[in-house]
Structure formats: structure tokens, C-alpha cells
Amino acid sequence: MKTSEYDVAIIGYGPVGALVANMLGQDGVSVLAIDRMDDIYDKPRAINIDHEVMRALQAVGLADEIEPKTISHPGTDFIGIDNRMIKLFEPPQKPYPLHWSPNLMFIQPEFEPVLRKGAERFPNVSASLNTSFVYLKQDAEGVDVTIERDGQPSTVRAKYVIGCDGGASPVRKLLGVKQESLDFDEWWTVIDAWQTKPTALPRRTTQYCLPNGPATYVVGPKTLRRWEIKIMPGETPEDFADTAYVLKRLSAYVDPDAVDLWRVATYRFHALVAHDWQVGRVFLAGDAAHQMPPFMAQGLCSGVRDAINLAWKLSGVLRGKYESEILSTYEEERKPHIRQLVATAKHLGEIIGELDVDKARARDEALGGDLDAGRSVTLRQRLIPDLDKGMIATTTTGEPATAAGTLFPQPEVRTIEHQRVLLDDIVGDAFLVVAKDDCLVQIPEDDIDYVVLRLLGDGVNPSKHGEVTDLTGTLSGWMSKLDAKAVVVRPDKYVYGIATSDADLRDLLRRLGNQVPAISRVDAPASKRTAL
């Protein structure tokens, strides 16, 4: 059999796989995406994305097409016994730290075609649909992937493989990778419906933390409404195959005559993390690497974070910018992050799903007291952990240095060429140094490409390339709060570290040079670029 060759084969062409294909395709990497279905799944699954997802879509030129299909998340109320408010999440106010609304509701069958169409822009990206993954075998130079289409087997050769093939991941199973359980395993039914006429419904997403019937109500775009209903003792998953039974259960939350059912799906909500995210030249991403209860709506968002983290490193290796050792930081960085996030989602699920009345009353007293006293976290994004391992600046004790591993803000800025432009759009995928006007920037003679920007004071207009004025105050305020004279940012827009003096910046760049396994380019020294 003739073997086709690619840089990367992606097994599973859902939203995570399609985003990776866009990211790698934009960089000129040759990609084959393989999926067992002949089209996207035509029902909603994920319903929430966040500003990190939008930032990733912006990076591949698709955010402006996606945003009109979304609505900002209206906030969440947690209702306990006796209709008591025990917890809430408020929507953040503008200016947003990453420019995009921190939480957005979307309809997945409208979202995925944009990603696949986006990948078609790149002649180096191919898709093989209605194609089953069968087997893989890897050696020191690449991976042979056996696939089957219309009963005909064939082999493709790739330098690397990414398994984005879902919670049941055949790739993960073939690799023999086990999963760590975080001890959450419950049956819930998810009901998606179109509201067809006016009826009394909450204005915001609502968590019904009721021992006699835990449930979640979600406000989607257009008239899409979702309920997630915990299967109670005495019920079975099979009960929810009966439409009449579904409508009866739904009647506790909405007039069944006011909605038109679109999808009813019963799931076991899990909290699982794969032990290994990389086996040789094969990586796991998205649900193949982790599964979490949906109570923070972070499943797809987490898969996108996987894509963001892996894509720039893999692309850099394939383009000769970094040594392959950089790929080991993918699991090192993402796995602890996802374990914390899964644990948080599990904790929220336990709050919502408590069936013991006495324990629920004690929960309400504790959480309600915290809310009344102002001790509760009311911004959901504050529950998203930062990076605390990998390529970030650390203290002498090995802890993340100040701001290291946090998300770098994205303001709208003015440059000498642009009256108003988003910061990421002038930076690209290089390492970034942003320094205040009085900070001396001395880029070391290493093999890392940098973009260097000078942040001007309020009201000062740029007069040359590389100068920017923050039009929203997002970045300048962030740096002032940290007393930072400069910040060093990774290509995935996570902060490597901040500097409070010129000497700090020199030391920070030296440490970064020692940490990033860049390929030495004796004949072509690294360019120390200024944006624009």
C-alpha cells in the first residue's frame, strides 16, 4: 500500500481537533485530520466557551465570524432549600481582560462548521472523513497510522499524532494509557429544547440544589434552553428514553407545552484524567485526556487550552525553532491545571447534587453565610487555575514567581500604523517583551525570537514602530498593580514572568533562554523583532 506522509495526523475532527488543524495549518505544517463520521454531529453538546477560546479563534482569524453566533453568559444563581440563594456567579464588567466576553453561550452545530471551513483555507491541511482509526505503530522518526475507509485499509505516515478522539478514545486505549478517577460518577440526563412561546423561566443560568431533584437550567443563544437533571434513586437511564417521562420530569422547571425537544441524552458524568498525555510521538488532547462533570462548563474550554498549549510547541519543533524536548512540557503544564479544574467542577457538582436533606441544609447555611458576608467567589473565571509548572519563572523555592503562569491581558492599542488594533494581532506567535517607557530592554544573544513593544504612558501617541498606547487601560493597569516595569509573555499568551527593574528583566530573559530548548542557529541568529 502507498503511504502518504504528513507532519501531524489528528485522530478526531471535533472542535479541538479542528482548532489544532487551523493552528498548525496557519503555520505551514502539513496536517491530516481523520474522523469516523462523514459530517459534524448535528446536536448540541458543549454550550459554553470562554475568552481563552475566543482568543485562540482570534489567532486563527475566526473570532469575528464566531462572536455574532454567541451571547454573553448572563450569570449563574445557585438555589438551595426554601428558595435560598446560596451561591452565585456574576458576569464580569467591561473592559474585559482579554477583550472578549469571559463566558459565552453558543450552539455547537453552528460553531464546528466555521472551524472546519477555516481549516480549508490552508492547502497543507487535509481531512479524511467517514474514516476509522485502526492502529498505530511508532518508531524514532514517526508514526504509521492504519485507517480504514469504505472497507479499504490504508496507512499514513506522520511525524506526530494527536488523539482528539473523545472520552472513549481508541488512541488512548491502543496506547494502554490508564485514567485516574477523581471519584465522581453520576447519571444525569441532558435535555436541549427550543422555547416556542413566552413562559416563566429564570433570566440567568440556575442551579437547583434541591435534594428532591437536583438540576441545572442554562440560557442558550436564540431560544435554546438546556436542562440537566440528576437521575434520582428509583429512576433508571432507560426511563428517559420515553418522551412522556422526560416531559413529566421537565414539568418541574418549565411548562412542557412551551418547548420543543431537540435532544435528550443520558450520560454518566465522570471526573477522569489520563495518566499519560504523551507516549513517544503521540499526544492526547480534549476528552481523550480528561473528562469532567459539566458544572463549570469547562470541558470544551479545557480541550481548547490543550490545543493552544500543544500547537505552538509542536509547530515550533516542526519548523525548526525548538528542540523536541519542549514537547514534554505539554503534559507537565496541562495535567496539574486540569486536575485542579476537574476537582473544582466535581466540588460544584457535589454542591448541586446533594440528596441528603440535613446535609443540604448545612450546606445552605455555610454557603449562604459566605455569600451574605461577601466571602464567596462570584466571578467564575477566578476558579480557573493558572499554570504552576513548566516554562514559567519561579522563585528560589520553585514556586511560580509573581504573575507567572497567568493569562496576559489583551487590550486594544494604538500604534504608529493602527488607530485601534487588538494587541495579539500585532504580536503573532513569538515570545513577547512589553516594557514601560523608562525600562531598558537588552535582548540576550540566544536563539529565541522576541517581539519587543514599548508601552507608552496615558495619552502619549506612538511616534515609531514598536510603541503602543493602551486604549482600554487593561494592560497598563495590570502592570501598575503588579509594579511591573516589563513583562515577558509566551507564544500562547501566558505570562512567563514580570520584572520590576532593568536588572530583573535581564535576569528574566536569561532564565527564559536557559529554559526554552531552542535550536541553535549559528548561520542565522535569532531575529530580535519589533512588532509592526
VEXRONU-738199 format. One line per 2 residues: number of its first residue (from 1); for each residue x, y, z of C-alpha. Coordinates in steps of 0.25 Angstrom, whole numbers, plus 5000, padded with zeros to 4 digits. Layout:
! residues N
NUM> X/Y/Z | ...
//
This chain:
! residues 532
1> 5000/5000/5000 | 5005/5014/4997
3> 5007/5022/5009 | 5004/5037/5010
5> 5013/5046/5019 | 5009/5057/5028
7> 5015/5065/5039 | 5003/5063/5048
9> 4992/5053/5048 | 4980/5057/5056
11> 4970/5046/5060 | 4957/5052/5063
13> 4952/5064/5056 | 4943/5070/5066
15> 4945/5085/5071 | 4958/5082/5078
17> 4964/5074/5066 | 4959/5085/5056
19> 4965/5096/5064 | 4978/5089/5065
21> 4977/5087/5050 | 4975/5102/5048
23> 4987/5106/5057 | 4996/5096/5050
25> 4991/5099/5037 | 4993/5114/5038
27> 5008/5111/5042 | 5010/5103/5029
29> 5010/5090/5036 | 5004/5078/5027
31> 4992/5072/5034 | 4983/5060/5032
33> 4970/5061/5041 | 4963/5047/5042
35> 4949/5045/5047 | 4940/5033/5047
37> 4927/5042/5044 | 4924/5048/5030
39> 4920/5061/5036 | 4919/5069/5049
41> 4910/5064/5060 | 4897/5071/5058
43> 4892/5072/5072 | 4898/5082/5083
45> 4908/5076/5093 | 4916/5087/5099
47> 4909/5100/5101 | 4919/5110/5107
49> 4932/5115/5102 | 4941/5126/5109
51> 4950/5137/5106 | 4962/5127/5104
53> 4955/5120/5093 | 4951/5133/5086
55> 4966/5138/5087 | 4970/5125/5081
57> 4960/5127/5070 | 4965/5141/5068
59> 4979/5135/5066 | 4974/5127/5054
61> 4965/5138/5048 | 4951/5132/5052
63> 4947/5140/5065 | 4939/5151/5057
65> 4931/5140/5050 | 4928/5133/5063
67> 4925/5144/5072 | 4912/5148/5065
69> 4907/5134/5068 | 4909/5135/5083
71> 4902/5142/5094 | 4910/5147/5107
73> 4907/5137/5119 | 4896/5144/5128
75> 4902/5139/5141 | 4898/5127/5150
77> 4889/5126/5162 | 4890/5114/5172
79> 4877/5112/5179 | 4876/5103/5191
81> 4865/5099/5200 | 4854/5109/5203
83> 4858/5116/5190 | 4870/5122/5197
85> 4881/5128/5189 | 4894/5120/5194
87> 4904/5124/5183 | 4905/5132/5170
89> 4914/5135/5159 | 4913/5149/5153
91> 4916/5153/5139 | 4929/5162/5138
93> 4928/5176/5134 | 4936/5183/5123
95> 4947/5185/5119 | 4949/5170/5118
97> 4963/5166/5122 | 4965/5158/5108
99> 4956/5167/5100 | 4945/5156/5098
101> 4934/5153/5108 | 4939/5144/5118
103> 4928/5134/5116 | 4919/5132/5104
105> 4908/5123/5100 | 4908/5116/5087
107> 4901/5105/5078 | 4911/5095/5075
109> 4906/5091/5061 | 4907/5105/5057
111> 4921/5106/5063 | 4928/5094/5057
113> 4926/5097/5042 | 4933/5110/5044
115> 4945/5103/5049 | 4945/5092/5038
117> 4943/5103/5027 | 4954/5111/5034
119> 4964/5099/5032 | 4960/5098/5018
121> 4968/5111/5015 | 4981/5104/5017
123> 4985/5095/5005 | 4994/5088/5015
125> 4982/5083/5023 | 4974/5071/5018
127> 4962/5063/5024 | 4958/5049/5023
129> 4944/5047/5028 | 4936/5035/5029
131> 4949/5028/5032 | 4952/5019/5044
133> 4965/5019/5052 | 4970/5005/5053
135> 4984/5004/5058 | 4997/5012/5060
137> 5012/5008/5061 | 5023/5018/5064
139> 5038/5018/5063 | 5049/5028/5065
141> 5045/5036/5053 | 5030/5036/5052
143> 5017/5028/5054 | 5010/5019/5044
145> 4995/5021/5045 | 4986/5010/5039
147> 4972/5015/5035 | 4960/5009/5028
149> 4950/5016/5019 | 4939/5009/5011
151> 4945/4995/5016 | 4958/4999/5010
153> 4970/5000/5019 | 4982/5009/5017
155> 4994/5015/5024 | 4998/5029/5026
157> 5011/5033/5032 | 5012/5045/5041
159> 5024/5051/5050 | 5014/5053/5061
161> 5000/5048/5064 | 4989/5055/5073
163> 4978/5047/5079 | 4966/5057/5080
165> 4956/5045/5079 | 4947/5047/5091
167> 4945/5041/5104 | 4945/5026/5099
169> 4958/5030/5091 | 4962/5018/5083
171> 4976/5024/5082 | 4977/5025/5097
173> 4972/5010/5099 | 4982/5006/5088
175> 4994/5012/5095 | 4989/5005/5108
177> 4988/5019/5116 | 4980/5017/5129
179> 4971/5028/5135 | 4971/5034/5149
181> 4958/5035/5155 | 4955/5047/5164
183> 4943/5039/5170 | 4931/5045/5163
185> 4921/5036/5155 | 4907/5040/5154
187> 4896/5038/5144 | 4889/5051/5138
189> 4880/5054/5126 | 4883/5066/5118
191> 4871/5072/5111 | 4872/5082/5100
193> 4860/5089/5095 | 4855/5101/5087
195> 4846/5111/5095 | 4834/5113/5086
197> 4825/5123/5093 | 4826/5132/5105
199> 4827/5125/5119 | 4832/5127/5132
201> 4847/5124/5133 | 4859/5129/5140
203> 4867/5140/5134 | 4880/5134/5138
205> 4886/5120/5138 | 4881/5114/5150
207> 4886/5102/5159 | 4875/5096/5166
209> 4882/5090/5178 | 4870/5082/5183
211> 4870/5069/5190 | 4857/5065/5183
213> 4862/5068/5169 | 4876/5074/5166
215> 4876/5081/5153 | 4883/5091/5144
217> 4876/5101/5135 | 4884/5108/5124
219> 4880/5120/5116 | 4886/5118/5102
221> 4886/5127/5089 | 4873/5129/5081
223> 4863/5121/5089 | 4871/5109/5092
225> 4869/5105/5106 | 4876/5093/5114
227> 4873/5085/5126 | 4882/5075/5133
229> 4874/5066/5142 | 4880/5057/5152
231> 4875/5043/5151 | 4869/5040/5165
233> 4869/5027/5173 | 4858/5019/5167
235> 4860/5024/5153 | 4868/5018/5142
237> 4875/5024/5130 | 4865/5016/5122
239> 4853/5024/5127 | 4858/5036/5120
241> 4857/5029/5106 | 4842/5031/5108
243> 4838/5045/5103 | 4826/5045/5112
245> 4834/5043/5124 | 4844/5053/5120
247> 4833/5064/5119 | 4828/5060/5132
249> 4841/5062/5139 | 4843/5075/5131
251> 4830/5080/5136 | 4836/5083/5150
253> 4844/5094/5143 | 4836/5099/5131
255> 4823/5097/5124 | 4825/5086/5115
257> 4816/5092/5104 | 4825/5104/5103
259> 4837/5096/5098 | 4841/5087/5086
261> 4850/5076/5090 | 4863/5076/5081
263> 4872/5066/5089 | 4871/5057/5101
265> 4884/5049/5104 | 4887/5042/5117
267> 4901/5042/5122 | 4910/5037/5133
269> 4917/5049/5138 | 4931/5046/5141
271> 4944/5052/5147 | 4955/5045/5140
273> 4969/5049/5136 | 4979/5041/5127
275> 4991/5037/5134 | 5000/5040/5121
277> 4997/5051/5111 | 5009/5047/5103
279> 5014/5034/5099 | 5026/5036/5089
281> 5021/5043/5077 | 5006/5042/5081
283> 4999/5052/5089 | 4985/5052/5095
285> 4976/5065/5096 | 4962/5069/5100
287> 4953/5058/5105 | 4963/5047/5101
289> 4972/5053/5112 | 4961/5057/5122
291> 4947/5057/5126 | 4940/5065/5136
293> 4925/5068/5141 | 4919/5080/5133
295> 4916/5088/5145 | 4926/5099/5141
297> 4924/5097/5126 | 4939/5095/5124
299> 4940/5082/5116 | 4942/5089/5102
301> 4949/5101/5108 | 4959/5091/5114
303> 4961/5084/5101 | 4964/5097/5094
305> 4974/5100/5105 | 4981/5087/5101
307> 4981/5091/5087 | 4987/5105/5090
309> 4998/5099/5099 | 5002/5087/5089
311> 5000/5094/5076 | 5011/5105/5077
313> 5021/5095/5083 | 5019/5085/5072
315> 5019/5095/5061 | 5032/5101/5067
317> 5038/5087/5067 | 5034/5084/5053
319> 5038/5098/5048 | 5052/5096/5054
321> 5050/5107/5065 | 5051/5097/5077
323> 5057/5084/5081 | 5047/5073/5083
325> 5049/5073/5098 | 5040/5085/5099
327> 5028/5075/5096 | 5030/5069/5109
329> 5025/5082/5116 | 5011/5079/5110
331> 5007/5069/5120 | 5015/5076/5131
333> 5007/5088/5129 | 4993/5084/5125
335> 4992/5072/5135 | 4993/5079/5148
337> 4984/5090/5143 | 4973/5080/5138
339> 4973/5073/5151 | 4970/5085/5159
341> 4959/5089/5149 | 4953/5075/5150
343> 4953/5075/5165 | 4946/5089/5165
345> 4936/5084/5155 | 4934/5072/5164
347> 4932/5080/5176 | 4922/5089/5170
349> 4915/5076/5165 | 4914/5071/5180
351> 4908/5084/5184 | 4897/5083/5173
353> 4895/5069/5175 | 4894/5067/5190
355> 4882/5057/5193 | 4882/5057/5208
357> 4873/5068/5213 | 4881/5070/5226
359> 4894/5071/5219 | 4887/5081/5209
361> 4882/5090/5220 | 4896/5090/5226
363> 4902/5093/5212 | 4892/5104/5210
365> 4895/5110/5224 | 4910/5110/5221
367> 4910/5115/5206 | 4898/5125/5209
369> 4906/5131/5220 | 4919/5132/5212
371> 4910/5139/5201 | 4904/5149/5211
373> 4917/5152/5217 | 4924/5155/5204
375> 4934/5143/5205 | 4929/5135/5193
377> 4936/5136/5179 | 4926/5142/5170
379> 4934/5142/5157 | 4935/5129/5151
381> 4948/5131/5144 | 4955/5133/5157
383> 4952/5118/5159 | 4961/5115/5146
385> 4975/5111/5151 | 4988/5117/5146
387> 4999/5109/5141 | 5008/5105/5152
389> 5018/5096/5145 | 5027/5096/5133
391> 5032/5108/5125 | 5030/5119/5135
393> 5038/5128/5144 | 5040/5122/5158
395> 5044/5127/5172 | 5056/5121/5179
397> 5047/5111/5185 | 5042/5106/5172
399> 5028/5113/5173 | 5022/5121/5162
401> 5028/5135/5162 | 5018/5147/5163
403> 5008/5147/5151 | 5016/5135/5145
405> 5006/5125/5138 | 4995/5135/5138
407> 4988/5140/5125 | 4994/5152/5119
409> 4983/5163/5117 | 4979/5167/5103
411> 4976/5182/5101 | 4972/5190/5089
413> 4984/5198/5086 | 4989/5209/5077
415> 5001/5208/5069 | 5008/5217/5058
417> 5001/5209/5048 | 4988/5206/5054
419> 4978/5215/5061 | 4971/5203/5068
421> 4976/5189/5068 | 4976/5177/5077
423> 4990/5174/5083 | 4991/5159/5079
425> 4988/5163/5065 | 5002/5170/5064
427> 5010/5160/5072 | 5007/5147/5066
429> 5013/5134/5072 | 5027/5139/5076
431> 5031/5142/5091 | 5027/5156/5095
433> 5034/5166/5103 | 5026/5178/5107
435> 5033/5189/5115 | 5029/5202/5120
437> 5035/5215/5114 | 5046/5216/5125
439> 5051/5202/5124 | 5064/5198/5117
441> 5062/5185/5109 | 5074/5177/5105
443> 5071/5165/5098 | 5081/5154/5100
445> 5089/5147/5089 | 5081/5134/5090
447> 5073/5126/5079 | 5059/5131/5083
449> 5051/5140/5075 | 5045/5152/5082
451> 5035/5163/5079 | 5038/5176/5087
453> 5028/5186/5090 | 5029/5199/5097
455> 5017/5203/5106 | 5015/5218/5106
457> 5008/5226/5117 | 4994/5230/5116
459> 4991/5240/5105 | 5004/5238/5098
461> 5003/5235/5084 | 5013/5225/5077
463> 5024/5232/5069 | 5031/5220/5064
465> 5030/5205/5061 | 5029/5196/5074
467> 5022/5207/5082 | 5008/5205/5087
469> 4997/5212/5095 | 4987/5204/5103
471> 4974/5210/5099 | 4966/5202/5110
473> 4975/5203/5122 | 4975/5188/5123
475> 4990/5185/5121 | 4995/5198/5127
477> 4986/5196/5140 | 4990/5181/5141
479> 5005/5185/5140 | 5003/5196/5150
481> 4996/5187/5160 | 5008/5178/5160
483> 5018/5189/5160 | 5024/5183/5147
485> 5033/5191/5138 | 5033/5179/5128
487> 5026/5166/5125 | 5031/5154/5117
489> 5020/5146/5110 | 5020/5132/5104
491> 5014/5130/5090 | 5002/5124/5096
493> 5000/5137/5103 | 5003/5132/5117
495> 5012/5141/5125 | 5026/5135/5127
497> 5029/5146/5137 | 5029/5160/5141
499> 5041/5170/5144 | 5041/5181/5154
501> 5055/5187/5149 | 5064/5187/5138
503> 5073/5176/5145 | 5061/5168/5147
505> 5057/5168/5133 | 5072/5164/5129
507> 5071/5152/5139 | 5057/5148/5134
509> 5061/5147/5119 | 5074/5140/5123
511> 5066/5129/5131 | 5056/5128/5119
513> 5067/5125/5110 | 5072/5114/5119
515> 5058/5108/5120 | 5054/5108/5105
517> 5061/5097/5097 | 5063/5106/5085
519> 5070/5100/5073 | 5084/5107/5071
521> 5084/5115/5058 | 5099/5118/5056
523> 5097/5123/5042 | 5084/5130/5044
525> 5084/5137/5058 | 5070/5139/5064
527> 5063/5151/5060 | 5060/5161/5071
529> 5048/5167/5065 | 5040/5179/5068
531> 5025/5178/5064 | 5019/5184/5052
//
